């Protein structure tokens, strides 16, 4: 449900811009308003989950998420919609990173990336459906109807989570208990940030979010304004990114065993870069279709490797570490959406995607050098 909600706005941006009489760059604030609170609230959810339990915190957040999603389409002023999206993003912040932390508690490192790939597959399927369904609803009814429908579905998922949470396994990470026994307190954010592996990962994932997600939101503008495609077609094409993510995630276990993490990082980063460069050089309908497929596969290969490393960067406070990771991703994404929106208005879509592609080329070089070696299980994060 979080993945459905997070991506549904992308194909709706041109319609929202026309409805409220604002530019695409201003309409892009409906994306950033979701991403920025999503990132900032990680700083609260991680420590709360380490103290009260990951599933309990995620369930409470889903209640707020369901209500916030349902009312997003009810605002008759643009900035009211932005505020509702911010509320939804703040609540959604708990779910995915706490799921990753839960996996980190319960799955051995050697099996962790394929397991995360399974979560990515569910997320990708949701994203593929979300962008396509958003385009259909905006065409047939109104973009405003997208949100109450998603809110109702999220409410059903929340009731299901409430019903099953008491049967879920609760891990008690030995590193965390040992840490508390030695120091008499729980590891704090400052302690977790002393892990050099985590600091590198935070910088890298913020850059990935800035470049990849920052530019992605404006593919809809390119397709509508320069290719003349309608919102239904735009949503279907953007949905191919999720389809490709689903297919790539299903092959992740085999690819990891055959090629290793370094190759996945390099191939994923380079594929995303070439996809944006292709949109800049030859922005035809066929090229954008192929680029969306390439972006989806490349993102899974690169990002799941970063996610897997993050689950082991600070095992004594895993939920806090993963929350910081998600914070960096979404703050980077929010900043990128703003920057690339004004770039698209100022220099045009082709140059904007060219800059994104060039940036991802540089990112690929850095990420393979910094994280090219297999992860080494770190000592307990933090100082006494």
Residue frames relative to the residue before (quaternion, step in Angstrom):
aa qw qx qy qz dx dy dz
X 1.0000 0.0000 0.0000 0.0000 0.00 0.00 0.00
X 0.6289 0.5227 -0.3391 0.4652 3.58 1.02 -0.74
X 0.6734 0.4896 -0.3019 0.4645 3.59 0.96 -0.82
X 0.5888 0.5531 -0.3626 0.4646 3.58 1.08 -0.66
X 0.7179 0.4689 -0.2506 0.4494 3.55 0.81 -1.04
X 0.6588 0.5574 -0.3214 0.3898 3.57 0.95 -0.89
X 0.7857 0.3527 -0.1690 0.4793 3.60 0.94 -0.84
X 0.4975 0.7050 -0.4232 0.2764 3.60 1.18 -0.32
X 0.6353 0.5662 -0.3409 0.3995 3.61 1.09 -0.58
X 0.5365 0.6780 -0.4057 0.2966 3.62 1.05 -0.70
X 0.7428 0.3769 -0.2642 0.4863 3.68 0.72 -0.86
X 0.6426 0.5518 -0.3159 0.4275 3.59 1.25 -0.32
X 0.4530 0.7345 -0.4370 0.2537 3.60 1.21 -0.35
X 0.6746 0.4726 -0.3404 0.4534 3.68 0.74 -0.81
X 0.6516 0.5140 -0.3159 0.4598 3.60 1.01 -0.80
X 0.6456 0.5092 -0.3137 0.4749 3.58 0.97 -0.86
X 0.6371 0.5345 -0.3277 0.4483 3.58 0.98 -0.84
X 0.6779 0.4768 -0.2920 0.4774 3.60 0.93 -0.87
X 0.6516 0.5471 -0.3209 0.4161 3.57 0.92 -0.91
X 0.7743 0.3225 -0.1693 0.5175 3.58 0.97 -0.86
X 0.4481 -0.7187 0.4391 0.2997 3.59 1.25 -0.02
X 0.5078 0.6212 -0.4352 0.4085 3.58 1.01 0.83
X 0.5932 -0.5640 0.4313 0.3795 3.56 -1.28 0.24
X 0.6596 -0.4880 0.3815 0.4256 3.56 -1.30 0.22
X 0.6280 0.5425 -0.3437 0.4396 3.59 1.01 -0.76
X 0.6685 0.4712 -0.2983 0.4920 3.59 0.97 -0.81
X 0.6280 0.5281 -0.3389 0.4604 3.61 0.98 -0.79
X 0.5907 0.5994 -0.3503 0.4112 3.57 1.14 -0.62
X 0.5369 0.6190 -0.4087 0.4020 3.59 1.22 -0.28
X 0.5621 0.5722 -0.4061 0.4379 3.63 1.17 -0.32
X 0.6354 0.4838 -0.3189 0.5104 3.58 1.21 -0.46
X 0.6912 0.4785 -0.2827 0.4619 3.58 0.81 -1.00
X 0.6220 0.5558 -0.3453 0.4300 3.60 1.05 -0.73
X 0.6427 0.4811 -0.3133 0.5073 3.57 1.18 -0.49
X 0.7146 0.4960 -0.2663 0.4152 3.56 0.83 -1.05
X 0.6726 0.5259 -0.3193 0.4111 3.58 0.88 -0.88
X 0.6820 0.4309 -0.3116 0.5021 3.67 0.81 -0.80
X 0.5692 0.5817 -0.3823 0.4376 3.58 1.09 -0.65
X 0.6993 0.4507 -0.2715 0.4838 3.57 0.93 -0.83
X 0.6846 0.5097 -0.3035 0.4236 3.58 0.78 -1.02
X 0.7027 0.4885 -0.2858 0.4312 3.60 0.88 -0.88
X 0.4487 0.6566 -0.4719 0.3807 3.59 1.23 -0.04
X 0.6186 0.5786 -0.3443 0.4049 3.56 1.05 -0.74
X 0.6843 0.4387 -0.2837 0.5086 3.58 1.20 -0.42
X 0.7020 0.5080 -0.2922 0.4046 3.58 0.81 -1.00
X 0.6189 0.5686 -0.3618 0.4035 3.60 0.96 -0.73
X 0.7063 0.4310 -0.2734 0.4906 3.63 0.71 -0.97
X 0.6242 0.5355 -0.3481 0.4500 3.61 1.01 -0.72
X 0.6755 0.4904 -0.2941 0.4655 3.58 0.95 -0.87
X 0.6264 0.5221 -0.3449 0.4649 3.59 1.03 -0.71
X 0.7102 0.4474 -0.2594 0.4778 3.60 1.13 -0.58
X 0.8245 0.2724 -0.1078 0.4842 3.59 0.77 -1.05
X 0.6265 -0.5324 0.3515 0.4478 3.60 1.20 -0.26
X 0.5226 -0.6879 0.4185 0.2802 3.54 -0.89 0.99
X 0.6973 0.4716 -0.2910 0.4546 3.58 0.85 -0.93
X 0.6295 0.5397 -0.3411 0.4428 3.60 0.98 -0.78
X 0.6813 0.4742 -0.2935 0.4742 3.60 0.88 -0.92
X 0.6516 0.5183 -0.3214 0.4510 3.60 0.94 -0.85
X 0.6384 0.5317 -0.3281 0.4495 3.60 1.00 -0.77
X 0.6566 0.4994 -0.3143 0.4698 3.59 0.91 -0.87
X 0.6545 0.5138 -0.3132 0.4578 3.57 0.97 -0.82
X 0.6382 0.5442 -0.3307 0.4326 3.60 1.03 -0.74
X 0.5788 0.5662 -0.3822 0.4454 3.60 1.11 -0.55
X 0.6865 0.4626 -0.2765 0.4881 3.58 0.88 -0.96
X 0.6153 0.5641 -0.3360 0.4362 3.57 1.02 -0.82
X 0.6637 0.5212 -0.3133 0.4355 3.60 0.88 -0.94
X 0.6757 0.4795 -0.2895 0.4793 3.58 0.92 -0.91
X 0.6653 0.5203 -0.3062 0.4392 3.59 0.89 -0.93
X 0.6453 0.5159 -0.3206 0.4633 3.56 0.99 -0.81
X 0.6601 0.5480 -0.3157 0.4053 3.56 0.88 -0.95
X 0.7539 0.4042 -0.2202 0.4688 3.61 0.99 -0.76
X 0.4245 0.7414 -0.4539 0.2533 3.63 1.21 -0.12
X 0.7298 0.4403 -0.2566 0.4558 3.59 0.97 -0.73
X 0.5698 0.6445 -0.3631 0.3580 3.60 1.26 -0.10
X 0.5557 0.6330 -0.3954 0.3663 3.60 1.20 -0.27
X 0.2544 -0.7830 0.5504 0.1387 3.58 -0.88 0.93
X 0.6649 0.3683 -0.3048 0.5739 3.56 1.31 0.10
X 0.6020 -0.6063 0.3711 0.3637 3.58 -0.95 0.86
X 0.7231 0.4546 -0.2739 0.4420 3.58 0.76 -0.96
X 0.5399 0.5744 -0.4107 0.4582 3.60 1.25 -0.19
X 0.6276 0.5187 -0.3192 0.4849 3.56 1.04 -0.81
X 0.6329 0.5354 -0.3259 0.4545 3.57 0.99 -0.85
X 0.6545 0.5101 -0.3147 0.4609 3.60 0.95 -0.85
X 0.6591 0.5008 -0.3128 0.4658 3.60 0.93 -0.85
X 0.6345 0.5129 -0.3326 0.4730 3.60 1.03 -0.73
X 0.6247 0.5361 -0.3389 0.4556 3.58 1.05 -0.70
X 0.6348 0.5225 -0.3223 0.4692 3.58 1.00 -0.83
X 0.6646 0.5065 -0.3030 0.4582 3.56 0.93 -0.90
X 0.6602 0.5102 -0.3076 0.4574 3.56 0.94 -0.86
X 0.6283 0.5417 -0.3345 0.4471 3.57 1.02 -0.78
X 0.6899 0.4572 -0.2816 0.4856 3.60 0.98 -0.79
X 0.6524 0.5353 -0.3162 0.4335 3.59 0.95 -0.86
X 0.5216 0.6898 -0.3913 0.3146 3.55 1.18 -0.57
X 0.6485 0.5641 -0.3310 0.3894 3.59 1.05 -0.66
X 0.6901 0.5973 -0.3004 0.2770 3.53 0.83 -1.05
X 0.7612 0.4087 -0.2474 0.4385 3.59 0.48 -1.14
X 0.6954 0.4582 -0.3190 0.4525 3.67 0.75 -0.82
X 0.6481 0.4969 -0.3367 0.4688 3.62 1.03 -0.62
X 0.5793 0.5472 -0.3680 0.4791 3.57 1.20 -0.48
X 0.6491 0.5029 -0.3150 0.4760 3.59 0.96 -0.84
X 0.6510 0.5030 -0.3190 0.4705 3.59 0.96 -0.80
X 0.6179 0.5392 -0.3320 0.4661 3.58 1.05 -0.76
X 0.6353 0.5078 -0.3167 0.4880 3.59 1.02 -0.80
X 0.6459 0.5334 -0.3193 0.4431 3.56 0.95 -0.87
X 0.6528 0.5147 -0.3061 0.4639 3.59 1.10 -0.70
X 0.8168 0.3439 -0.1112 0.4497 3.57 0.96 -0.90
X 0.7365 0.3747 -0.2171 0.5196 3.62 1.21 -0.28
X 0.4734 -0.6716 0.4821 0.3038 3.65 -0.83 0.90
X 0.6569 -0.5540 0.3364 0.3853 3.57 -1.13 0.72
X 0.6599 0.5410 -0.3236 0.4088 3.61 0.89 -0.91
X 0.7371 0.3741 -0.2191 0.5184 3.61 1.15 -0.55
X 0.4939 0.7305 -0.3946 0.2584 3.55 1.27 -0.25
X 0.6762 0.4977 -0.3316 0.4303 3.62 0.80 -0.85
X 0.6488 0.4796 -0.3445 0.4799 3.67 0.92 -0.68
X 0.6252 0.5252 -0.3452 0.4627 3.60 1.06 -0.66
X 0.6391 0.4981 -0.3096 0.4976 3.55 1.01 -0.83
X 0.5953 0.5668 -0.3504 0.4489 3.56 1.13 -0.66
X 0.6265 0.5309 -0.3356 0.4615 3.58 1.09 -0.68
X 0.6358 0.4981 -0.3203 0.4951 3.58 1.05 -0.75
X 0.6338 0.5217 -0.3231 0.4708 3.58 1.03 -0.80
X 0.6177 0.5457 -0.3505 0.4447 3.60 1.05 -0.71
X 0.6492 0.4983 -0.3143 0.4811 3.58 0.97 -0.85
X 0.6578 0.5111 -0.3011 0.4641 3.55 0.96 -0.90
X 0.6704 0.5107 -0.2957 0.4498 3.57 0.96 -0.90
X 0.6284 0.5230 -0.3356 0.4680 3.56 1.00 -0.79
X 0.6424 0.5207 -0.3142 0.4664 3.56 1.03 -0.82
X 0.6618 0.5071 -0.3106 0.4566 3.58 0.95 -0.88
X 0.6386 0.5261 -0.3296 0.4547 3.57 0.99 -0.84
X 0.6776 0.4748 -0.2856 0.4835 3.56 0.93 -0.90
X 0.6397 0.5733 -0.3247 0.3958 3.56 0.98 -0.91
X 0.7098 0.4547 -0.2805 0.4590 3.58 0.74 -1.01
X 0.6604 0.4932 -0.3142 0.4711 3.58 1.00 -0.78
X 0.6849 0.4788 -0.2920 0.4651 3.60 0.87 -0.94
X 0.6090 0.5524 -0.3502 0.4487 3.57 1.06 -0.70
X 0.6570 0.5057 -0.3034 0.4697 3.55 1.00 -0.84
X 0.6468 0.5194 -0.3201 0.4575 3.59 0.98 -0.81
X 0.6891 0.4801 -0.2904 0.4585 3.59 0.82 -0.98
X 0.6442 0.5203 -0.3273 0.4553 3.58 0.99 -0.80
X 0.6711 0.4909 -0.2946 0.4710 3.57 1.09 -0.70
X 0.7489 0.4228 -0.2200 0.4604 3.58 0.81 -1.03
X 0.8035 0.1847 -0.0804 0.5602 3.61 0.88 -0.91
X 0.6359 -0.4536 0.3828 0.4933 3.57 0.04 -1.33
X 0.5769 -0.5828 0.4299 0.3778 3.56 -1.13 0.53
X 0.5935 0.5944 -0.3633 0.4031 3.58 1.17 -0.55
X 0.6371 0.5520 -0.3338 0.4219 3.62 1.10 -0.58
X 0.4936 0.6679 -0.4311 0.3527 3.59 1.21 -0.35
X 0.7330 0.4974 -0.2515 0.3899 3.57 0.79 -1.05
X 0.6678 0.4652 -0.3430 0.4690 3.68 0.81 -0.69
X 0.6068 0.5402 -0.3592 0.4593 3.59 1.10 -0.61
X 0.6736 0.4748 -0.2946 0.4839 3.59 0.90 -0.90
X 0.6278 0.5474 -0.3384 0.4379 3.59 1.02 -0.74
X 0.6498 0.5077 -0.3134 0.4710 3.58 1.01 -0.82
X 0.6527 0.5029 -0.3103 0.4741 3.60 0.96 -0.84
X 0.6444 0.5169 -0.3198 0.4641 3.58 1.00 -0.81
X 0.6152 0.5452 -0.3454 0.4528 3.59 1.06 -0.70
X 0.6432 0.5150 -0.3153 0.4708 3.58 1.03 -0.79
X 0.6528 0.5066 -0.3093 0.4706 3.58 0.99 -0.85
X 0.6356 0.5356 -0.3258 0.4505 3.58 1.05 -0.75
X 0.6407 0.5112 -0.3246 0.4720 3.60 0.97 -0.81
X 0.6256 0.5319 -0.3272 0.4676 3.58 1.05 -0.76
X 0.6587 0.5092 -0.3060 0.4618 3.57 0.94 -0.89
X 0.6230 0.5323 -0.3347 0.4653 3.58 1.01 -0.79
X 0.6845 0.5123 -0.2865 0.4323 3.57 0.96 -0.91
X 0.7827 0.3690 -0.1848 0.4659 3.59 0.93 -0.84
X 0.5090 0.7036 -0.4208 0.2622 3.60 1.13 -0.40
X 0.6394 0.5409 -0.3508 0.4190 3.61 1.03 -0.61
X 0.6692 0.4838 -0.3047 0.4746 3.60 1.23 -0.32
X 0.5302 0.6513 -0.4103 0.3555 3.60 1.24 -0.22
X 0.5171 -0.6247 0.4765 0.3395 3.60 -1.11 0.63
X 0.1906 -0.7626 0.6087 0.1080 3.54 -1.08 0.77
X 0.2393 -0.7932 0.5457 0.1254 3.55 -0.48 1.21
X 0.1687 -0.7432 0.6358 0.1220 3.52 -1.19 0.61
X 0.2528 -0.8166 0.4942 0.1584 3.61 0.17 1.25
X 0.4580 -0.7141 0.4624 0.2578 3.52 -0.69 1.13
X 0.6278 0.5413 -0.3488 0.4373 3.59 1.00 -0.76
X 0.6582 0.5137 -0.3119 0.4534 3.55 0.96 -0.83
X 0.6655 0.4927 -0.3110 0.4665 3.58 0.91 -0.88
X 0.6362 0.5253 -0.3276 0.4604 3.57 1.02 -0.81
X 0.6392 0.5419 -0.3202 0.4418 3.53 1.00 -0.85
X 0.6844 0.4815 -0.2874 0.4660 3.55 0.90 -0.93
X 0.6294 0.5400 -0.3377 0.4451 3.58 1.06 -0.73
X 0.6843 0.4954 -0.2851 0.4528 3.57 1.03 -0.80
X 0.8032 0.3262 -0.1386 0.4788 3.57 0.86 -0.93
X 0.4031 -0.7222 0.4717 0.3057 3.57 1.21 -0.44
X 0.7534 0.2686 -0.1999 0.5659 3.63 1.19 0.28
X 0.5531 -0.5868 0.4708 0.3580 3.53 -1.30 0.29
X 0.5631 -0.5878 0.4413 0.3777 3.60 -1.09 0.59
X 0.2922 -0.7578 0.5637 0.1504 3.57 -0.96 0.90
X 0.7039 -0.4491 0.3240 0.4448 3.57 -1.30 0.25
X 0.6355 0.5346 -0.3338 0.4461 3.60 0.98 -0.81
X 0.6278 0.5264 -0.3321 0.4675 3.60 1.06 -0.72
X 0.6707 0.5125 -0.2969 0.4465 3.55 0.89 -0.99
X 0.6690 0.5158 -0.3001 0.4430 3.58 1.00 -0.81
X 0.5654 0.5867 -0.4005 0.4192 3.60 1.20 -0.10
X 0.5237 0.6085 -0.4221 0.4211 3.58 1.27 -0.08
X 0.3721 -0.7560 0.4832 0.2378 3.64 -0.47 1.10
X 0.5915 0.5609 -0.3751 0.4414 3.60 1.08 -0.61
X 0.6849 0.4961 -0.2958 0.4441 3.57 0.89 -0.94
X 0.6267 0.5448 -0.3446 0.4378 3.60 0.94 -0.83
X 0.6523 0.5030 -0.3089 0.4755 3.59 0.94 -0.85
X 0.6617 0.5126 -0.3049 0.4543 3.57 0.94 -0.90
X 0.6437 0.5299 -0.3296 0.4430 3.59 0.97 -0.79
X 0.6574 0.4991 -0.3092 0.4724 3.57 0.97 -0.84
X 0.6796 0.5015 -0.2946 0.4470 3.57 0.93 -0.89
X 0.7009 0.4565 -0.2964 0.4609 3.59 0.83 -0.88
X 0.5893 0.5473 -0.3743 0.4616 3.62 1.12 -0.52
X 0.6510 0.5041 -0.3066 0.4776 3.57 1.03 -0.80
X 0.6284 0.5322 -0.3277 0.4632 3.57 0.99 -0.84
X 0.6791 0.4875 -0.2935 0.4637 3.59 0.87 -0.92
X 0.6276 0.5481 -0.3314 0.4427 3.58 0.98 -0.87
X 0.7527 0.4142 -0.2204 0.4619 3.57 0.78 -1.04
X 0.7416 0.4302 -0.2516 0.4490 3.58 0.71 -1.05
X 0.7665 0.3571 -0.2083 0.4915 3.59 0.60 -1.10
X 0.5833 0.5954 -0.3744 0.4062 3.58 1.09 -0.63
X 0.7321 0.4010 -0.2293 0.5006 3.57 0.94 -0.87
X 0.5901 0.6357 -0.3719 0.3307 3.59 1.01 -0.79
X 0.6274 0.5770 -0.3472 0.3909 3.59 0.95 -0.82
X 0.7305 0.4535 -0.2362 0.4527 3.60 1.10 -0.60
X 0.3815 0.6818 -0.5123 0.3565 3.57 1.22 0.34
X 0.6010 0.5596 -0.3627 0.4406 3.60 1.10 -0.63
X 0.6526 0.5086 -0.3154 0.4647 3.59 0.98 -0.77
X 0.6266 0.5329 -0.3287 0.4641 3.58 1.01 -0.81
X 0.7012 0.4774 -0.2819 0.4482 3.57 0.84 -0.97
X 0.6976 0.4620 -0.2909 0.4640 3.58 0.98 -0.73
X 0.7636 0.4174 -0.2187 0.4415 3.56 0.73 -1.07
X 0.7827 0.3275 -0.1841 0.4961 3.62 0.93 -0.76
X 0.7550 0.3345 -0.2120 0.5226 3.62 1.13 -0.50
X 0.4305 -0.7423 0.4311 0.2791 3.58 1.27 -0.15
X 0.3910 0.7257 -0.4868 0.2888 3.62 1.12 0.46
X 0.4272 -0.6884 0.5274 0.2560 3.56 -1.15 0.66
X 0.7169 -0.4888 0.2864 0.4062 3.54 -1.30 0.43
X 0.6058 0.5622 -0.3629 0.4305 3.62 1.05 -0.65
X 0.6864 0.4666 -0.2773 0.4840 3.57 0.90 -0.93
X 0.6166 0.5485 -0.3405 0.4507 3.58 1.04 -0.79
X 0.6739 0.4991 -0.2952 0.4577 3.58 0.89 -0.93
X 0.6517 0.5158 -0.3188 0.4557 3.58 0.99 -0.82
X 0.6726 0.4899 -0.3059 0.4625 3.60 0.93 -0.85
X 0.6581 0.4895 -0.3179 0.4757 3.60 0.92 -0.82
X 0.6063 0.5737 -0.3441 0.4299 3.57 1.12 -0.62
X 0.5511 0.6127 -0.3938 0.4071 3.59 1.19 -0.43
X 0.5557 0.5924 -0.3958 0.4285 3.59 1.16 -0.49
X 0.6757 0.4794 -0.2858 0.4816 3.57 0.95 -0.84
X 0.6120 0.5415 -0.3469 0.4604 3.59 1.04 -0.73
X 0.6704 0.4883 -0.2933 0.4755 3.57 0.95 -0.90
X 0.6178 0.5298 -0.3439 0.4683 3.60 1.05 -0.69
X 0.6412 0.5244 -0.3199 0.4599 3.57 0.98 -0.83
X 0.6750 0.4869 -0.2954 0.4691 3.58 0.91 -0.91
X 0.6678 0.4990 -0.3035 0.4614 3.59 0.93 -0.88
X 0.6426 0.5273 -0.3285 0.4485 3.59 0.98 -0.80
X 0.6436 0.5313 -0.3285 0.4423 3.59 1.04 -0.72
X 0.7213 0.4023 -0.2356 0.5123 3.61 1.20 -0.48
X 0.4047 0.7683 -0.4420 0.2248 3.57 1.28 -0.05
X 0.6332 0.5396 -0.3432 0.4359 3.60 0.91 -0.85
X 0.6825 0.4827 -0.2855 0.4687 3.59 0.89 -0.93
X 0.6697 0.5034 -0.3069 0.4516 3.59 0.92 -0.89
X 0.6486 0.5196 -0.3197 0.4551 3.57 0.99 -0.80
X 0.6658 0.5009 -0.3035 0.4622 3.59 0.94 -0.88
X 0.7229 0.4558 -0.2499 0.4553 3.58 0.99 -0.79
X 0.8256 0.2744 -0.1041 0.4819 3.58 0.86 -0.93
X 0.4151 -0.7223 0.4698 0.2922 3.62 1.07 -0.56
X 0.6968 -0.5167 0.3238 0.3778 3.52 -1.32 0.40
X 0.6372 0.5518 -0.3443 0.4134 3.60 0.91 -0.85
X 0.6719 0.4889 -0.2997 0.4688 3.58 0.92 -0.89
X 0.6353 0.5246 -0.3367 0.4559 3.59 0.99 -0.76
X 0.6307 0.5288 -0.3305 0.4619 3.58 0.99 -0.80
X 0.7027 0.4757 -0.2727 0.4534 3.57 0.81 -1.06
X 0.6850 0.4850 -0.2901 0.4597 3.58 0.87 -0.96
X 0.6671 0.5108 -0.3097 0.4451 3.58 0.94 -0.84
X 0.6822 0.4872 -0.2930 0.4597 3.56 0.86 -0.93
X 0.6786 0.4914 -0.2963 0.4585 3.57 0.91 -0.89
X 0.6302 0.5352 -0.3371 0.4503 3.59 1.03 -0.74
X 0.6462 0.5014 -0.3218 0.4770 3.60 0.95 -0.82
X 0.6510 0.5261 -0.3175 0.4457 3.59 0.96 -0.88
X 0.6903 0.4813 -0.2880 0.4570 3.59 0.83 -0.97
X 0.6082 0.5579 -0.3568 0.4375 3.59 1.08 -0.66
X 0.6836 0.4613 -0.2929 0.4838 3.60 0.91 -0.85
X 0.6329 0.5227 -0.3396 0.4593 3.58 0.99 -0.74
X 0.6259 0.5297 -0.3404 0.4602 3.61 1.03 -0.71
X 0.6412 0.5132 -0.3198 0.4723 3.61 1.02 -0.77
X 0.6560 0.5109 -0.3078 0.4625 3.58 1.11 -0.66
X 0.7292 0.4507 -0.2410 0.4551 3.56 0.91 -0.93
X 0.8187 0.0226 0.0426 0.5722 3.59 0.86 -0.95
X 0.0206 -0.8622 0.5061 -0.0084 3.61 0.38 1.21
X 0.2036 0.7651 -0.5789 0.1952 3.57 0.38 1.24
X 0.6800 -0.4878 0.3374 0.4310 3.57 -1.24 0.28
X 0.6608 0.5074 -0.3099 0.4581 3.60 0.92 -0.89
X 0.6525 0.5176 -0.3198 0.4517 3.59 0.93 -0.87
X 0.6724 0.4858 -0.3097 0.4648 3.60 0.91 -0.84
X 0.5967 0.5450 -0.3605 0.4658 3.60 1.07 -0.67
X 0.6913 0.4622 -0.2776 0.4810 3.59 0.84 -0.98
X 0.6334 0.5374 -0.3327 0.4465 3.58 1.03 -0.76
X 0.6473 0.5109 -0.3261 0.4623 3.62 0.95 -0.80
X 0.6330 0.5129 -0.3299 0.4768 3.58 1.01 -0.75
X 0.6708 0.4961 -0.2975 0.4641 3.58 0.93 -0.90
X 0.6332 0.5393 -0.3322 0.4448 3.59 0.97 -0.83
X 0.6603 0.5219 -0.3138 0.4395 3.57 0.91 -0.88
X 0.6891 0.4663 -0.2826 0.4773 3.56 0.86 -0.94
X 0.6688 0.5119 -0.3032 0.4459 3.58 0.92 -0.87
X 0.6461 0.5267 -0.3260 0.4459 3.56 0.98 -0.80
X 0.6405 0.5216 -0.3304 0.4566 3.60 0.94 -0.82
X 0.6663 0.5158 -0.3097 0.4405 3.59 0.85 -0.95
X 0.7313 0.4249 -0.2384 0.4773 3.58 0.87 -0.95
X 0.7435 0.4604 -0.2621 0.4080 3.56 0.66 -1.10
X 0.6418 0.5138 -0.3542 0.4457 3.63 0.95 -0.69
X 0.5967 0.5420 -0.3691 0.4626 3.59 1.13 -0.51
X 0.6464 0.4997 -0.3117 0.4851 3.58 0.97 -0.84
X 0.6457 0.5250 -0.3214 0.4518 3.59 0.95 -0.86
X 0.6671 0.5119 -0.3053 0.4470 3.56 0.90 -0.93
X 0.6378 0.5103 -0.3254 0.4763 3.58 0.98 -0.79
X 0.6547 0.5318 -0.3198 0.4316 3.59 0.99 -0.83
X 0.6265 0.5495 -0.3515 0.4266 3.61 1.06 -0.65
X 0.7465 0.3726 -0.2081 0.5105 3.60 1.19 -0.44
X 0.4739 0.7094 -0.4282 0.2979 3.61 1.24 -0.05
X 0.7989 0.0169 0.0148 0.6010 3.61 1.07 -0.68
X 0.0921 -0.8634 0.4929 0.0554 3.62 0.49 1.14
X 0.5828 0.5916 -0.3806 0.4069 3.61 1.15 -0.40
X 0.7719 0.1035 -0.0633 0.6241 3.59 1.22 -0.43
X 0.0365 -0.8766 0.4794 0.0185 3.52 0.79 1.11
X 0.6583 0.5068 -0.3309 0.4475 3.62 0.86 -0.83
X 0.6390 0.5155 -0.3246 0.4697 3.58 1.01 -0.76
X 0.6563 0.5146 -0.3117 0.4553 3.58 0.95 -0.87
X 0.6787 0.4744 -0.2927 0.4780 3.59 0.90 -0.90
X 0.6286 0.5294 -0.3398 0.4573 3.58 1.04 -0.67
X 0.6296 0.5094 -0.3282 0.4862 3.58 1.04 -0.72
X 0.6129 0.5492 -0.3310 0.4617 3.57 1.08 -0.76
X 0.6912 0.4575 -0.2743 0.4876 3.57 0.89 -0.97
X 0.5774 0.5741 -0.3620 0.4539 3.58 1.10 -0.70
X 0.6890 0.4801 -0.2853 0.4619 3.58 0.84 -0.98
X 0.6378 0.5363 -0.3306 0.4430 3.59 0.95 -0.85
X 0.7721 0.3916 -0.2198 0.4497 3.57 0.70 -1.03
X 0.5856 0.5157 -0.3911 0.4880 3.60 1.10 -0.39
X 0.6326 0.5137 -0.3249 0.4799 3.57 1.02 -0.76
X 0.6578 0.5123 -0.3059 0.4596 3.58 0.97 -0.87
X 0.6567 0.5093 -0.3142 0.4591 3.58 0.94 -0.88
X 0.6618 0.4930 -0.3066 0.4742 3.58 0.93 -0.89
X 0.6560 0.5186 -0.3114 0.4514 3.57 0.98 -0.83
X 0.6295 0.5361 -0.3408 0.4474 3.59 1.01 -0.78
X 0.6525 0.4958 -0.3134 0.4797 3.59 1.00 -0.80
X 0.6930 0.4881 -0.2881 0.4456 3.60 0.76 -1.04
X 0.7139 0.4427 -0.2734 0.4686 3.59 0.78 -0.97
X 0.5811 0.5696 -0.3813 0.4387 3.60 1.14 -0.47
X 0.7071 0.4303 -0.2685 0.4927 3.56 0.88 -0.90
X 0.5812 0.5497 -0.3731 0.4698 3.59 1.17 -0.48
X 0.6536 0.5154 -0.3172 0.4544 3.58 0.94 -0.91
X 0.6615 0.4877 -0.3060 0.4806 3.59 1.00 -0.78
X 0.7354 0.4620 -0.2369 0.4354 3.58 1.00 -0.84
X 0.8304 0.1823 -0.0658 0.5223 3.60 0.78 -0.98
X 0.5963 -0.5855 0.3643 0.4109 3.60 1.24 -0.04
X 0.6453 -0.5664 0.3656 0.3593 3.52 -1.24 0.55
X 0.6608 0.5352 -0.3369 0.4042 3.61 0.84 -0.87
X 0.6797 0.4608 -0.2978 0.4869 3.59 0.89 -0.84
X 0.6090 0.5592 -0.3491 0.4411 3.57 1.07 -0.71
X 0.7019 0.4411 -0.2741 0.4875 3.59 0.87 -0.91
X 0.5801 0.5619 -0.3736 0.4563 3.58 1.16 -0.48
X 0.6548 0.4974 -0.3049 0.4803 3.57 1.00 -0.82
X 0.6363 0.5225 -0.3298 0.4618 3.59 1.01 -0.78
X 0.6631 0.5072 -0.3030 0.4595 3.58 0.96 -0.86
X 0.6525 0.5019 -0.3125 0.4741 3.57 0.96 -0.85
X 0.6477 0.5187 -0.3173 0.4590 3.58 1.00 -0.80
X 0.6664 0.4928 -0.3051 0.4690 3.58 1.00 -0.77
X 0.5710 0.5572 -0.3817 0.4666 3.61 1.16 -0.49
X 0.6716 0.4787 -0.2926 0.4839 3.57 0.91 -0.93
X 0.6189 0.5471 -0.3354 0.4530 3.58 1.01 -0.81
X 0.6517 0.5308 -0.3158 0.4403 3.60 0.93 -0.89
X 0.6382 0.5228 -0.3252 0.4623 3.58 0.97 -0.84
X 0.6911 0.4825 -0.2816 0.4585 3.56 0.88 -0.97
X 0.6959 0.4965 -0.3007 0.4229 3.59 0.78 -0.99
X 0.6660 0.4892 -0.3186 0.4643 3.61 1.00 -0.69
X 0.6413 0.5047 -0.3275 0.4761 3.59 1.12 -0.55
X 0.7108 0.4642 -0.2643 0.4577 3.57 0.91 -0.92
X 0.8148 0.2290 -0.0867 0.5255 3.59 0.91 -0.94
X 0.3181 0.8057 -0.4622 0.1900 3.58 1.21 0.29
X 0.6876 0.4457 -0.2908 0.4940 3.55 1.08 -0.60
X 0.6136 -0.5526 0.4120 0.3853 3.55 -1.21 0.51
X 0.5819 -0.6057 0.4164 0.3479 3.54 -1.09 0.75
X 0.2216 -0.7315 0.6287 0.1431 3.54 -1.15 0.73
X 0.4841 -0.6729 0.4679 0.3065 3.57 -0.80 1.00
X 0.3062 -0.7981 0.4901 0.1705 3.61 -0.50 1.15
X 0.5650 -0.5254 0.4890 0.4069 3.47 -1.37 0.12
X 0.6992 -0.4403 0.3302 0.4563 3.57 -1.29 0.19
X 0.4475 -0.7117 0.4717 0.2658 3.54 -0.80 1.03
X 0.7479 0.4265 -0.3045 0.4075 3.51 -1.18 0.64
X 0.3911 -0.6945 0.5564 0.2348 3.47 -1.29 0.40
X 0.5639 -0.6231 0.4286 0.3318 3.52 -1.19 0.57
